[in-house]
Structure formats: C-alpha cells, structure tokens
C-alpha cells in the first residue's frame, strides 16, 4: 500500500499493543490487547491499523466519558 499523505510505499509490521480506554470509570481497566498488523510509512511516519471486531466491541463497551464508539456517533 502507498501512504495517503506522501505516496511513499508503506511497510507492514506485526504488532502487539494494549489500548487503555480513558476516563475515570476505566482507572482499574488493564486495557485491551490488540494483536494486528500495522502499516508504517518510512518516509513520513504515518501508521495505520485496523482493530479486529472482537477487540473493537470491547473498546466500544469501555469508551471514555460514557460515550459509545459507533460508526454513526457524531
């Protein structure tokens, strides 16, 4: 894939990251492990990844400030 910012070719890397939802209600939340591929542009540094559906549902349930993350939220 090519970078949408600088059009340089992106490289794919395997990743393990823990996403920690913000907000006071999530202070004790250990976070959600997301194992995925990330595309990184070695020219400008733009990084892109997609959160798998199961982890996305967990993130949605623990959205900061009591908001629910949905595609139709504004």
C-alpha positions as CSV (number, residue, x, y, z in Angstrom):
1,X,0.0,0.0,0.0
2,X,1.0,3.5,-0.5
3,X,0.9,6.3,2.1
4,X,-2.1,8.6,1.7
5,X,0.0,11.5,2.8
6,X,3.2,11.3,0.9
7,X,2.6,8.4,-1.5
8,X,5.7,6.5,-0.3
9,X,5.3,2.8,0.0
10,X,4.3,1.6,3.5
11,X,5.8,-1.4,5.2
12,X,3.8,-4.0,7.2
13,X,4.8,-5.0,10.7
14,X,3.3,-7.4,13.2
15,X,2.3,-5.7,16.5
16,X,1.1,-6.3,20.0
17,X,-0.4,-3.2,21.6
18,X,-2.5,-2.6,24.7
19,X,-5.2,0.0,24.3
20,X,-6.2,1.7,27.6
21,X,-9.6,3.4,27.5
22,X,-9.5,6.8,29.2
23,X,-11.9,8.2,31.7
24,X,-12.3,7.8,35.5
25,X,-14.6,4.7,35.0
26,X,-11.6,2.9,33.4
27,X,-8.9,3.6,36.0
28,X,-8.8,-0.1,37.1
29,X,-9.1,-1.4,33.5
30,X,-5.9,-3.3,32.5
31,X,-6.5,-2.4,28.8
32,X,-7.4,-4.5,25.8
33,X,-4.7,-6.4,23.9
34,X,-4.8,-5.9,20.2
35,X,-2.6,-8.1,18.0
36,X,-2.6,-6.8,14.5
37,X,-0.6,-5.7,11.5
38,X,0.4,-2.1,11.3
39,X,1.3,-0.2,8.1
40,X,4.2,2.3,8.6
41,X,5.4,4.8,6.1
42,X,9.2,5.1,6.4
43,X,9.1,8.5,4.7
44,X,6.7,10.5,6.9
45,X,5.9,8.0,9.8
46,X,2.2,7.7,9.2
47,X,1.0,4.5,10.8
48,X,-2.3,2.7,10.2
49,X,-4.0,-0.3,11.6
50,X,-7.5,-1.8,11.9
51,X,-8.8,-3.0,15.2
52,X,-10.3,-6.6,14.9
53,X,-14.1,-6.8,15.6
54,X,-13.8,-8.6,18.9
55,X,-11.4,-6.0,20.4
56,X,-13.4,-3.2,18.8
57,X,-16.5,-4.4,20.7
58,X,-14.5,-4.4,24.0
59,X,-13.3,-0.9,23.3
60,X,-16.8,0.3,22.5
61,X,-18.1,-1.0,25.8
62,X,-15.4,0.9,27.7
63,X,-15.4,4.1,25.8
64,X,-14.2,7.1,27.8
65,X,-16.7,9.6,29.3
66,X,-19.5,7.1,29.0
67,X,-19.8,7.6,25.2
68,X,-20.3,4.6,23.0
69,X,-18.0,4.4,20.0
70,X,-20.1,3.6,16.9
71,X,-19.9,4.4,13.3
72,X,-22.9,6.7,13.4
73,X,-21.8,8.6,16.5
74,X,-21.1,12.3,16.0
